[in-house]
Amino acid sequence: MCGRYVSPEEAAIERAVEIQRRSWSSRFRSQGLFGIRYNVSPTDPVPVVRVVRELDGQREGTHLRWGLIPHWARGKPMGNTINARIETLRTNSSFRDAWQRGQRCLVALSGFYEWQAQPPDWQVAVPYYITVVDQDPFFLAGLWDRTVTESGEVIESCTVITMPANELLADIHNSKKTAGKRVLLAPEERRMPAILAQEDHEAWLTGTPAEAFATLKQFPSGLMFAYPVSNRVNSNRNDGPDLIKPRGEEGGQSDLFG
């Protein structure tokens, strides 16, 4: 759940939330990984906001690898850690230390993609672009960690927290692939990212564990909207604003079976 998304410009993040320390990695600019991106994928560097306790609790804007590598892993990726389930984030060995240390962050988005399986056989999945009404960017609840490889390289990374889907996302995120075949998910198995209400940003970043956990609420369907988009988003080699145009309006014919 939540494996591709649109990342906003760093300047837009600074307009949306207060940041005292700007640590955006300019080296990503030459790699095309700076500014607005329309097809962010796992392991990409992504913009987040976190609190730096060593600097009197200043809010810092920085880039972290998407896919959390726990501090004890010596820089070795631990499988699929782009998402942390709300039910187990406090006990899962990949995430519990970051949670216990209060290493929470805001992951900035303009929108994200999910795939809806279509009848009659549910093997064709159409991508949808999903966003929040009147909030660009908006922010997901995330955790971050820092690990050091055997060669001494420091890697900072993050994960996005997920929870049971609201009505809108339950209708769209209705399936998963298993052994190369798409299968429908039971309603209780359908997921969505933990979207934070604007008034909960501070509690997520600086509150007690109980206060932070209380901010993880199902975001209302009525404050979101979604529409189908081109299959071009299926490949992370594709990028650009055409990816979020309504399906059939992206500069060519509809590609339902493309």
C-alpha positions, -999 to 999 in steps of 0.1 A, spaced: 0 0 0 13 34 -10 41 24 -33 41 54 -58 34 90 -53 39 126 -64 65 146 -45 61 184 -42 87 210 -47 108 217 -16 97 254 -17 61 243 -15 68 223 16 84 253 33 53 273 25 31 246 41 49 240 73 74 259 94 110 248 89 140 264 107 168 242 91 170 236 54 191 205 46 177 196 12 203 176 -7 213 198 -37 233 168 -52 199 153 -61 192 182 -85 217 169 -111 202 134 -108 167 148 -115 156 139 -80 150 174 -67 118 194 -70 84 181 -81 85 145 -92 55 126 -106 65 90 -100 84 85 -68 93 49 -62 107 28 -33 144 35 -25 142 70 -40 153 100 -19 122 118 -7 116 151 11 105 150 47 102 173 77 116 161 111 126 176 144 164 178 153 165 174 190 203 181 191 194 216 177 168 226 203 140 208 185 143 228 152 123 215 123 145 203 95 136 197 58 158 170 44 158 140 20 157 104 32 158 71 14 122 57 11 124 22 26 135 23 62 168 5 71 170 1 109 200 13 128 211 -22 137 211 -35 100 245 -19 91 231 -4 60 216 -35 46 180 -32 33 156 -54 52 131 -64 25 100 -43 20 100 -15 46 85 14 26 53 10 48 49 3 85 15 -11 96 -2 9 124 -10 -24 141 26 -35 144 48 -4 141 55 -5 179 65 -41 179 80 -49 145 118 -52 148 124 -29 118 104 0 132 100 -3 170 134 14 179 126 44 157 92 46 173 106 43 208 132 70 201 105 94 188 120 95 153 89 106 136 86 127 104 62 143 80 64 128 45 53 154 19 30 145 -10 9 162 -36 -9 129 -43 -4 92 -46 -13 63 -69 -33 31 -62 -45 4 -86 -81 -9 -89 -87 -44 -102 -115 -44 -128 -141 -71 -136 -149 -95 -150 -117 -115 -140 -100 -88 -119 -67 -93 -136 -66 -58 -152 -57 -31 -128 -63 6 -136 -41 32 -118 -58 60 -99 -44 93 -87 -56 102 -52 -52 135 -34 -66 157 -7 -90 186 -12 -74 220 -8 -40 208 6 -10 207 -17 12 194 -2 -3 172 25 17 151 48 18 114 58 29 101 92 64 86 88 93 71 109 130 76 101 162 59 112 199 62 107 223 34 100 260 31 93 275 6 68 306 -14 75 325 11 52 313 40 74 286 54 50 257 70 69 222 61 54 191 79 67 158 64 56 121 65 62 88 46 61 52 56 57 26 44 82 -5 26 68 -38 18 83 -72 3 73 -87 20 43 -115 46 44 -145 41 20 -128 57 -10 -95 38 -7 -113 5 1 -131 8 -33 -98 16 -52 -72 -5 -34 -91 -37 -38 -65 -63 -47 -29 -75 -45 -7 -97 -66 1 -131 -53 23 -155 -73 18 -134 -104 -20 -134 -102 -41 -106 -89 -65 -115 -61 -92 -95 -44 -87 -83 -9 -113 -87 18 -127 -53 29 -108 -55 62 -75 -61 44 -76 -30 23 -52 -2 33 -44 35 30 -15 57 42 -19 76 75 -27 111 63 -22 136 90 -47 164 97 -30 198 96 -37 204 133 -19 172 142 15 179 126 31 192 158 18 164 180 31 138 155 66 154 155 70 164 191 43 148 212 45 120 237 41 85 222 5 84 233 -2 119 218 15 109 185 -3 76 182 -36 94 187 -30 114 155 -31 83 134 -68 86 124 -86 75 92 -87 105 69 -122 112 57 -132 101 22 -151 134 18 -119 154 20 -102 134 -8 -108 128 -45 -95 103 -71 -96 96 -108 -81 71 -132 -49 79 -150 -26 65 -177 -9 31 -174 24 49 -180 27 54 -142 32 16 -140 68 21 -150 90 41 -127 111 51 -157 82 75 -167 79 109 -150 62 142 -158 28 160 -154 11 138 -180 10 110 -154 -16 128 -133 -39 138 -162 -73 120 -163 -72 88 -182 -77 95 -219 -65 131 -217 -28 125 -213 -20 131 -250 -30 99 -266 -58 73 -267 -70 55 -236 -47 27 -227 -69 4 -205 -53 -27 -220 -19 -10 -229 
